[in-house]
């Protein structure tokens, strides 16, 4: 890989990181503490659906 290819690849990676950063920033705002579930039972149930999808069946 020469310097031109490496530079182009770096530009693409930076573009992807910028896009991901925008999505994460939007998610952080949407999931700010005032929008989160405060009920532990509800939070635990949602975690099960999120992290153990096979248990939903």
C-alpha positions as a printed NumPy array, in Angstrom:
array([[  0.   ,   0.   ,   0.   ],
       [  1.509,   3.306,  -1.007],
       [  1.028,   6.661,   0.693],
       [ -1.802,   7.715,  -1.636],
       [ -3.792,   4.553,  -0.928],
       [ -3.134,   4.869,   2.801],
       [ -4.235,   8.49 ,   2.745],
       [ -7.449,   7.622,   0.874],
       [ -8.165,   4.81 ,   3.315],
       [ -7.589,   7.135,   6.261],
       [-10.011,   9.675,   4.761],
       [-12.669,   6.97 ,   4.425],
       [-12.124,   5.792,   7.996],
       [-12.405,   9.344,   9.304],
       [-15.632,   9.846,   7.346],
       [-17.082,   6.676,   8.868],
       [-16.013,   7.712,  12.377],
       [-17.631,  11.124,  11.931],
       [-20.892,   9.485,  10.827],
       [-20.815,   7.049,  13.755],
       [-20.086,   9.893,  16.155],
       [-23.193,  11.743,  14.921],
       [-25.348,   8.645,  15.436],
       [-23.928,   8.044,  18.92 ],
       [-24.447,  11.681,  19.891],
       [-28.075,  11.466,  18.769],
       [-28.531,   8.24 ,  20.751],
       [-26.968,   9.761,  23.871],
       [-29.385,  12.67 ,  23.732],
       [-32.347,  10.335,  23.201],
       [-31.194,   8.117,  26.073],
       [-30.415,  10.901,  28.492],
       [-31.163,  10.102,  32.162],
       [-34.573,  11.767,  32.13 ],
       [-35.656,   9.457,  29.276],
       [-34.44 ,   6.218,  30.84 ],
       [-36.566,   3.713,  32.685],
       [-36.262,   4.126,  36.419],
       [-38.195,   1.003,  37.31 ],
       [-35.668,  -1.799,  37.878],
       [-38.06 ,  -4.554,  36.886],
       [-38.89 ,  -2.865,  33.573],
       [-35.214,  -2.186,  32.904],
       [-34.312,  -5.811,  33.662],
       [-37.046,  -7.082,  31.346],
       [-35.897,  -4.811,  28.534],
       [-32.303,  -5.938,  29.072],
       [-33.399,  -9.569,  28.695],
       [-35.096,  -8.782,  25.4  ],
       [-32.056,  -6.852,  24.242],
       [-29.27 ,  -9.195,  25.273],
       [-31.034, -12.573,  25.213],
       [-33.414, -12.446,  22.218],
       [-33.884, -16.232,  22.193],
       [-35.693, -16.006,  25.561],
       [-38.513, -14.008,  23.935],
       [-39.912, -17.102,  22.258]])
